[in-house]
Structure formats: structure tokens, C-alpha cells
Amino acid sequence: MQFHPNNCTLPPFDNCDIWNVMKNKAIEIQESLEHRILHGLSCEWDTALWVLPASYEDQMQKPLFAIQDMNNQWGYWSGKNREIVMSRSLVLEHSWNAVRQVLRHEMAHQFAEEVLGARNEPPHGASFKKACYHLRADPAASGNFRLLDERGLTDSKNHEDKMMVRIKKLMSLAQSRNQHEAEAAMAKAHELVDKYNIDLVRLEQNRAFVSIFLGEPMLRRFREEHRLAYLLGEFYYVYGLWVSTYVMEKGKMGRVLEISGTEKNVQIASYVYDFVNRFIESQWREYNKNKGLNRYRRTDFALGVLEGFDQKLKSQSEQRVSTTGIGIIKVEDPLLKKYAAYRYPHITTYRGKPLRQNAKVRNAGEKMGKKLVISKGIHQKGRNKGLLLE
């Protein structure tokens, strides 16, 4: 069939032609994505070495990376090919935090074999465990291991304890249109969180810690994000740190907030993080309607919201101390402190330049922050799916 440029009628495509075009385009997109993921694995491999002593770091040589379809494992290390192979379903369907978790496990196999010389030991023998210790890797993150995002999705619903059930009920009550009732419910929920953590430390109860990402990895972070991270650490019994990680959309290393704590505290802090961010966004849209204020003014407004909420939590704490003897004042958990010191052996502090603020916008945000009530009302899942209370 001939096509003349002056003829406005396109030649017909049969279904097979259309299907092939779409199929080829899908293959091209996936190949591009997997190429970027492989680059990300390489960048994360480099970053993971920073926890090693210099003598070990110099002995680790970068391997090849590959992505394959797998049925019964998340990844594996091939000493023969000097290659770390990752599951396609893992890198395409799970969070990047989970991918990093498995990558470090496979790096530990490489470390055990090439640095510690464990060629005749069982795969998860003494040398491998030593390698996991040095790389801060999870020895269990292989085979049919359930990743943290999967565990949160199932365990949080099927194995809840009485405290978490009570907190959910209180957060449901905090949706009340009666401001006094809502405030009282939120204050009671915080009191339960306080008592739980005070008892953990006072009674020296056994506790394990987990670490998860909050929000998306980005090249640039705004001041309100740092302020929210500080608030979570101050009131919700988690340890927060900005860690280096790969930003898929940019193809570069950026930063993301990682929090550590007991699984309950991490679950609650994750919920609060999402709730506060959505509150700020909704209130900012309302405040900025027909004003046309820029991104810097949004930061002023958000900082005001967080400052107002901070003042509110401190005020509630003072009231509880006077009546119950239990306040939201931070209780240092020595085991969490030890866990954080092990996980983050080298910490660098950065200080940003002071920027001019709009006092009027910040004060408006502060007024809204004093009205903020954490309640059970989030339906969308965040990136750490399953870690929300709803």
C-alpha cells in the first residue's frame, strides 16, 4: 500500500501491528528502567563501604550487577562470575529501602568470600555473620525472607497488641468535630505511647529495632523536612538521620530520612509523618488560594505549623505531668542509642544558611499547627506501605 504526503488518511494498522508497537515500547521502557536500577545498585554498593574499616574497604572490589527473574530468592552472589544478581520482582515491585536491604546481604556474601576467604564454609557460616556485622547487613534477607514493607502490611493487622488497638481507637475518637474531645483523645494516645516506652526502659524489656525510609529520596531537602524529622525524634521515640541513597528519577545519589526504633514506634512515627505532611499540604493550599505565594513562603508556613504543633505537644505534656506524673518528655533508650551508634558509626553535621522569612506567613502556619490533631484518617498508602495505622 502506498501513502501520499498530501493524503490525510493514515494507512490502517491491524491489531498485530499495534500490539507489536506497544510491546516494543514497553520493552524499551523496562530496559531503560532496569539500566537505571543497575546504576543505582552500583552507587549503593559504593556507599555501603563507608561503614567498613579502611583495611577492609580497600579489599572490596566492585562486582558486576544483574537483574533476573527468580522464584524463591531475592538475590544471590556468584563468586564464579563475580556478580551480584537481584530479583526482578524485588527491584520493580518493592521499595528501594528493601532493595538496599537485600543488596547489603549479598555484599556480605561477597565480603565473606573475597575478603575473609570463606570459600569452604557454609553459605551463612561464621565468616558470613562477621561480614554482616561489618556491613550492617541483615543475615536473614534472602530466600523467602519477608521484607520489612511486607511485614508491616501483614503483621500490623494480624498480630496487634492491646496498646496498638487502643491507640487506633483513640485516633478514631480524635476525628471528633468537638475540638475538646479530639484534643483529649490525642493527648491520651500520646500518654499511652509515653507509658509504653517508659516501661520498656524501666523494666529493661527485650526489644528489637528496625529502620525504614520516610518519604522519597531527593537531591534537595527543605528546612521543614528537617524540622519534622527533629519533632519525630523529640516526641515519638525514634532516631532519625538523613542517609545517602539513590534517587531513581535523577540517576544520582541524594538523601532520605531514615528512622530507627521499635517496630511499634516506627509504625506510629511513620503515620504521624504522613499525617502531618498531608495536613500541611491541605492547609497551605487553602491559605495560598488566590495569593500566588512562592515555594519559600510554603516553607515559612510549614515551619510555622510544626512550631505550633511542637508547642501544643509540650503544653499537653506539662498538663499530664501535673496530673499523672507521665509526660511526653523524651526518655533516652540506651539500647536504641547503642543500635544507632552501631548503624551510623560516622555522622557528619551540616548547617544550612539562614534565610529570610515572612513573619506573617509563619505566624499563620503556627496558628494552624496549634489546631493540628493527629487522628485516624489516612487512607492512601505511603511508600512504606503497610506502616500506616489505617
C-alpha angles and dihedrals in degrees: 000000000000125000120207117205091227091055110094093197112097118221110259122259118214119220092260092057093050092047092051092049092050092044093050091048091050091050090049092051093048092047090052091049093048091048088055091047090053089052088050092052090052092050092047090049089056092047094049091062093068091085093057125095110255093251092058095039091059091054095055111093119194113255131205119272129218140174120218140166109262133178107193108023141046096222146326143211118236110201091183092058096028088232138137109212121197129198115256092220090053097053095040102039107031136064120274088242088063091048090054090049092057093040092058090049090055090044087057089057089051091047093049092051104037102031104027095033096232097158097133098040128098112273092254098032132131096291092050091051090050089051091051090052093053095044095041087238128157109244090207099052097109142070111022093345111149109233120228094256089054093046091052092051095054110022095049089061102036103038106037119152126219094264094057091046091052092048091052091050091050091049089052089054089049088069088072116128087223102092093206093053092046092050092048092050093050092047090052091050090053090048090056091050090050094049092048092054096041089053092048091057099035095048092039091230120184112261137170125208133221132192126214139170120250118205127348127314109254139175093230130038127198127226094249090059090059090046092053091048089054092049091053091052093045098051111015105052099244132122114231130196135167106238133188116254140153120277103212097197093053100036090228140100114266136155139272134181113256119191126195130196143102113322091252093051092045089050093052095043091049090053093048090048092055094041095051093046092052091046091053092048094049094045092046092053089052094046095045095048108134091353101094094209117174133241093271091059090051088058090051090051093047092049088051092052091051093047091050091048091048091053090048094052091048091049092051089048092054090051092051093048090055093051107029106015089237120107138170091250108137115265113207111233106207092200092052089048090052091047091051092048090053095045095045107033094162119044126178122197120217125193120199125216115267111255131203114261135203105236093198093055093044092050090051089054092048091056090053091047091057088058095048113120119184106226139161102271112110114114103165116085117236125219089276089061116201095023094096119096093236 
